[in-house]
Amino acid sequence: MKYFLIAGEASGDMHGAKLMTELKKFDVKADFMYFGGDLMKKQGGELLKHYREMAYMGILPVLTHLGAIKRNLALCKKQLLMFNPDVVILIDYPGFNLRIAKFAKKKKYATAYYISPKIWAWKTRRIKSIKRYIDQMYTIFPFETAFYQQYNYQVNYVGNPVYDIIQKEKEKKVDSQQFCKKNNLSGKPIVALLAGSRKHEVEEMLPIMAKVSDNFPDYEFVIAGVDALGTNFYQPTLTKNLQVVYNQTYDLLQNCKAALVTSGTATLETGLLYVPQVVCYRMGFGWFLEKIKDKVLKTKYFSLINIIAEKEVVKELFQSQVSVHNLSTELDQLLHNAEYQQNMLNNYRNIENTIKTNGAAKAAAKLIVESIKK
């Protein structure tokens, strides 16, 4: 059978690749065409557009790339019709994917959504599009089932793919000395900087995160670099006490004492690896978002790890709160306050128990193939 998949960012590429792996187990003749990245490309099929040419988030980046977004939509619709898939599989990335879902349903294609858009946090109005254009929704958080029930929409909870990935990472033995030697690090205790995967996101967050290193000379700050942004992208930021490693985020987290993390899936990954963290986020036109945050955000917290816990497990810094002083103050607590650290780690354990599952991608793939065969 034919599968047309759309993933518009690094995390979507990772989850898309895992899903493709499992789809091939249930359908040995699976044929793929997709928008995604290098990980999905390794699974075979045809990559139409890399996510690095699609990952626009925030008011200013979207406005300045409207032409590119329209071209990507046109390309996607054209290729979808030519490929004539048995199902269109959408992976998060709602701004783009819900437009394609509307087009696909108009053309009478089956639609499946793997990893629900976070409409429980903002843009709840998207439930109307989901009910109209999505045949099957495969969710990854237990609380999403109750959320969708409010709107008389049934979903399939398949478990959390991040949990599955992290469990495999924990099985690997990452030797600290070998990690430092491999990446030419000094051997000082490490603070990890997870500034994001999108260019504009990193440009907003990294300069502030980097300046924090000046206040902690006994620690080495290491950026979790993204290859897709290019090796020259991080060079202007690097100093004697600030280095970068590429495509080794999990190894980095398993060898650090604490982390400064840009809000997103990385907050959950960091928590499941039991690393003390502070979560922060800012973007262009943030002064405006800061004013309307309480009206737009439907949840009390904006970081995924706090939303799951339904309380403040980690400190959240938003827009104007993201400063060298505030980050340094919180990092000092994470590094030197043993009671504060332990309380956070205990809460991580509760979160892990909440989302503990076995094979989210496998469960979703099985249901998708079964739905096509009906």
RAVEN-V661901 format. One record per helix or strand of 3 or more residues. SS is the DSSP state (H for helix, E for strand). FROM is the first residue (numbers start at 1). LEN is the number of residues. If there is no record, write none. Layout:
SS|FROM|LEN  SS|FROM|LEN
This chain:
E|2|6  H|10|17  E|31|6  H|38|4  E|46|5  H|51|3  H|59|6  H|66|18  E|87|5  H|94|13  E|111|4  H|124|10  E|136|4  H|143|7  H|161|11  H|176|7  E|189|6  H|199|17  E|219|7  H|227|3  H|235|3  E|242|5  H|249|5  E|258|5  H|265|8  E|277|5  H|286|11  H|304|6  E|315|4  H|319|3  H|324|13  H|338|18  H|360|14
